[in-house]
Every structure is written in C-alpha cells, then in structure tokens.
Amino acid sequence: MKTTRLVVDNDVNKTQVYTQAVEKLKSGEVVAFPTETVYGLGAIATNELAVAKIFEAKGRPSDNPLIVHVGESQHILKYVSEISKKAENCIDAFWPGPLTLILHAKPNVFAPNVTAGLSTVGLRMPDHPVALELLKMLGEPVAAPSANLSGKPSPTTALHVEKDLQGRIPLILDGGATGIGVESTVVDFTVDPPVILRPGGVTAQMLSAVIGEVIEPNTTTVDDATVPRAPGMKYAHYAPDAPVYLIESNLDAVDLAIQSIHTQNQKVALLAPNELKNDQADWFFSLGDQQNPEESAHHLYAHLRACDDTAADIILVTLPLKTGVGAAIFNRLEKAADGNWWHS
C-alpha cells in the first residue's frame, strides 16, 4: 500500500485535501490526522471492517477500546443513552479540548470492535482545526487511537506517523506538530463521583473546579483478564527501542546512575529538565523547565522517539511531580518503563 502525506496549510487547496480524506473514510479506509494532543488514526466508528483496519495497521490488541471523535458536541446525543449534569458541565467547560468522557453507549450504534464489547464508549471533541474540519465535513463519528505502532511512543508530527505506518495506511493529513503532546484525559462519568481513568491535559484540579469531587485512583492499570474501560490501561505503551528506567529527580542520583551504566560499558540517554542536565550522559534530551510540566509534555514523545536514533543501551528519565499535567507525564512514563525503576 502506498502512503500519501498531504500537508494542510494556507498554501494548499484545503477543500481538495479534506475531500480526499473524507472519500477515503467513507470508502472504509483509515486516515491519520492531527489533534491538539497527538496524531490519531481514524475510521468511521460504525463500520466494523474499517475499524478493524485500525487494529491491523497498529498491531493493536483488539480488547483495547477506541475513543470516538465528534465534530459537534450535540452529536453525542445520537450515541449515548444518558448524559449526567456533571458530564454536561464538563462538555461545556472543556470541549473542544483534551477531555474524553466515558458514557453509556446506545446499543447497536457503534461497531463492536470500537467498544471492545463494553456497554460504554469514550467520546471527545478535539480542539484542532484540521481534525474539526475533517469531522464536520464527514458528518460521522470517527474512532481514532494514536497513529503509531502499538506500544511505541505516540506521534506528535506527521513524520512520526509516516515512520511507523508507511505502507500500512493510505493517507496522512499533515497539520504540523501537535500542541499538548500527551493524550486526552479520560474520565468515567458512568459513576459518581466521576473517576479519572487516564490523566491528561485537563487536570484533576481543572475538573474539580467545575464539578466538585473527582476520584484519582492510585493505579490506572487493569489485570490481564480484564477488558480496559479506556485506552492505555492494560498494556505497555509509549516505549522506544531501548529499555526505559525511571529515576528520581535528583542530581546525585542521576550522576550515580550514569556512572554505574558506564562501568558496564553501556551508553545512556538522559531525558530530564534543564536543572538536571548531566554532561556525562551520552545523549541529553531536555524536558524544559522543571516548573513547567506543559513544556515537558509537549516534548516527551518526540524525545522518546529521538532516542531510537541514538545507540543508547539504556534510557534514563527523571520523574515530574504528580500534580497538574505532571500526573499525565508520570502515567505515560510508568507505561513506557513498564515498571522499571533505576536502582544503583
């Protein structure tokens, strides 16, 4: 399969580009497109065969549910059996934006491989001009996980998508680099108080300011026998080729770790804020200012991917505070490391 990447900017005929994408989707194909979080790989959510192509292209486990994207907030009334007042308030406050709501799905509306057999569905309205224009022109709900090979760092540029899925999908809409850099917050509104299943750009503090109590569980993982209610809860995710080890944000700890790795004749890449830069690391990727987790989130996946272009044997990543967007970064790094912590 030939993969075409079409740039969407002011210097091209955008109507022609969107028309091509809409035609692909309506013919049962998949299309990659940018959102404000990461690039998504979309198929019409009511077409089971089209959705199956997402799993095939990504190599994604079929018991992982998909988030459904809509271009108009009122469209979700077609797809869910009820919307609580708290859910309505969050839609008003955060849509379009990086918030996915888990709600009770109407029976026999979505393809069964979208919901992984669950009675619930995750819905969101992305805050990106390319995604919104595509969804509005299409007029259909689009199931779209991140547009990467399953388990790899999510793509924040069209070139990341191309590297992973070249020859696996027909079309990529290139809308430049994404803004936030980590996936949407997923909140289960089928229970009260609502529960955060995956932290993201809409923080617990932001949610609490709108709807009061929100539960943040100690873990956002499920066991092997359980069907996850949201993406990213069950399997290792976001991982580059070399093993990732998490380490406390401490200059001495980082220094000792690098020394230990070097005594084993191994090379190390360090991802850390500027305050924890260590010149002994073979490669250093800056996560920006330690007090600015939004900057760290923006760069995280691109830097994890950049490690694949090095000869690093080990990737050390310092952990942020689990406050605000830092909770989302912490969550993604735990998945990338698959539980590995560095112990000197």
Backbone hydrogen bonds, N-H to C=O, Kabsch-Sander energy under -0.5 kcal/mol:
donor,donor_aa,acceptor,acceptor_aa,energy
4,T,2,K,-0.6
4,T,170,P,-2.5
6,L,4,T,-0.6
6,L,172,I,-2.9
7,V,5,R,-0.5
8,V,174,D,-3.1
9,D,7,V,-0.7
12,V,9,D,-1.4
14,K,12,V,-1.5
17,V,13,N,-1.8
18,Y,14,K,-2.9
19,T,15,T,-2.4
20,Q,16,Q,-1.9
21,A,17,V,-1.9
22,V,18,Y,-2.9
23,E,19,T,-2.5
24,K,20,Q,-2.1
25,L,21,A,-2.4
26,K,22,V,-2.7
27,S,23,E,-1.4
28,G,25,L,-1.7
29,E,24,K,-2.5
31,V,42,G,-2.0
32,A,171,L,-2.5
33,F,40,G,-2.3
35,T,38,V,-0.6
39,Y,155,P,-2.7
40,G,33,F,-3.0
41,L,145,P,-2.8
42,G,31,V,-3.2
42,G,40,G,-0.6
43,A,143,A,-1.7
45,A,141,P,-2.5
47,N,44,I,-1.8
48,E,46,T,-0.8
51,V,47,N,-2.6
52,A,48,E,-1.9
53,K,49,L,-0.9
53,K,50,A,-0.8
54,I,50,A,-0.7
54,I,51,V,-1.1
55,F,51,V,-1.3
56,E,52,A,-2.1
57,A,53,K,-2.6
58,K,54,I,-2.4
59,G,55,F,-1.9
60,R,55,F,-1.6
64,N,61,P,-1.3
66,L,114,V,-2.9
68,V,122,G,-3.2
69,H,142,V,-3.6
70,V,124,R,-2.1
75,H,72,E,-1.3
76,I,73,S,-1.4
77,L,74,Q,-1.4
78,K,75,H,-1.9
79,Y,76,I,-1.4
80,V,76,I,-1.6
81,S,104,H,-2.2
82,E,104,H,-0.6
88,E,84,S,-2.5
89,N,85,K,-2.4
90,C,86,K,-1.9
91,I,87,A,-2.3
92,D,88,E,-2.4
93,A,89,N,-1.9
94,F,90,C,-2.8
95,W,91,I,-1.8
97,G,125,M,-2.5
99,L,97,G,-1.9
100,T,185,T,-3.8
101,L,123,L,-2.7
102,I,100,T,-0.5
102,I,187,V,-3.0
103,L,101,L,-0.6
103,L,121,V,-2.4
105,A,119,S,-2.3
106,K,79,Y,-2.8
109,V,106,K,-1.0
111,A,45,A,-2.7
114,V,111,A,-2.1
115,T,111,A,-0.9
116,A,112,P,-0.8
117,G,112,P,-1.3
118,L,115,T,-1.8
121,V,103,L,-2.5
122,G,66,L,-0.6
123,L,101,L,-2.1
124,R,68,V,-2.2
128,H,126,P,-0.8
132,L,128,H,-2.8
133,E,129,P,-2.1
134,L,130,V,-2.4
135,L,131,A,-2.6
136,K,132,L,-2.5
137,M,133,E,-2.4
138,L,134,L,-2.2
139,G,135,L,-2.7
142,V,69,H,-2.4
143,A,43,A,-2.4
143,A,141,P,-0.5
144,A,67,I,-2.7
147,A,39,Y,-2.3
148,N,146,S,-1.7
150,S,58,K,-3.3
152,K,149,L,-2.2
161,V,157,T,-1.4
162,E,158,A,-2.6
163,K,159,L,-2.3
164,D,160,H,-1.8
165,L,161,V,-3.2
166,Q,162,E,-1.5
168,R,165,L,-2.7
169,I,165,L,-1.2
171,L,30,V,-0.6
172,I,4,T,-2.6
173,L,32,A,-2.9
174,D,6,L,-3.4
174,D,172,I,-0.7
175,G,173,L,-0.9
178,T,156,T,-2.2
180,I,36,E,-3.0
181,G,36,E,-0.5
181,G,37,T,-1.2
185,T,98,P,-2.6
186,V,198,R,-2.6
187,V,100,T,-2.6
187,V,185,T,-0.5
188,D,195,V,-3.3
189,F,102,I,-2.0
189,F,187,V,-0.8
195,V,188,D,-1.5
196,I,215,I,-2.7
197,L,186,V,-2.7
197,L,195,V,-0.7
198,R,186,V,-1.6
200,G,202,V,-0.6
201,G,183,E,-0.6
202,V,98,P,-0.8
203,T,201,G,-0.8
207,L,203,T,-2.3
208,S,204,A,-2.8
209,A,205,Q,-1.7
210,V,206,M,-0.6
210,V,207,L,-1.3
211,I,207,L,-2.6
212,G,208,S,-2.0
215,I,194,P,-2.8
222,V,233,M,-1.5
226,T,223,D,-1.6
233,M,230,A,-0.9
238,Y,152,K,-0.9
239,A,151,G,-3.1
245,Y,315,I,-3.2
246,L,340,N,-2.1
247,I,317,V,-2.1
250,N,248,E,-2.1
254,V,250,N,-2.5
255,D,251,L,-2.3
256,L,252,D,-2.5
257,A,253,A,-2.1
258,I,254,V,-2.3
259,Q,255,D,-2.2
260,S,256,L,-2.4
261,I,257,A,-2.4
262,H,258,I,-2.4
263,T,259,Q,-1.9
264,Q,260,S,-0.7
264,Q,261,I,-0.8
265,N,262,H,-2.0
266,Q,261,I,-1.7
269,A,314,I,-2.3
270,L,283,W,-3.0
271,L,269,A,-0.5
271,L,316,L,-2.9
272,A,270,L,-0.6
272,A,285,F,-1.6
274,N,288,G,-2.7
276,L,273,P,-1.9
277,K,274,N,-1.6
281,A,278,N,-1.5
282,D,268,V,-1.3
283,W,268,V,-1.4
285,F,270,L,-2.9
286,S,284,F,-0.5
287,L,272,A,-2.4
292,N,289,D,-2.2
295,E,292,N,-0.9
296,S,292,N,-1.4
297,A,293,P,-2.7
298,H,294,E,-1.9
299,H,295,E,-1.4
300,L,296,S,-1.5
301,Y,297,A,-0.6
303,H,299,H,-2.4
304,L,300,L,-2.3
305,R,301,Y,-2.4
306,A,302,A,-2.1
307,C,303,H,-1.5
308,D,305,R,-1.5
309,D,306,A,-1.7
310,T,307,C,-1.5
313,D,267,K,-2.2
314,I,267,K,-1.7
315,I,243,P,-2.5
316,L,269,A,-2.9
316,L,314,I,-0.5
317,V,245,Y,-2.4
318,T,271,L,-2.1
319,L,247,I,-1.4
323,T,321,L,-1.4
326,G,323,T,-1.9
327,A,324,G,-1.5
328,A,325,V,-0.7
329,I,325,V,-1.9
330,F,326,G,-2.7
331,N,327,A,-2.1
332,R,328,A,-2.3
333,L,329,I,-2.5
334,E,330,F,-2.2
335,K,331,N,-1.6
336,A,332,R,-2.5
337,A,333,L,-2.5
338,D,334,E,-0.8
339,G,334,E,-1.3
340,N,337,A,-1.5
341,W,339,G,-0.5
342,W,246,L,-3.1
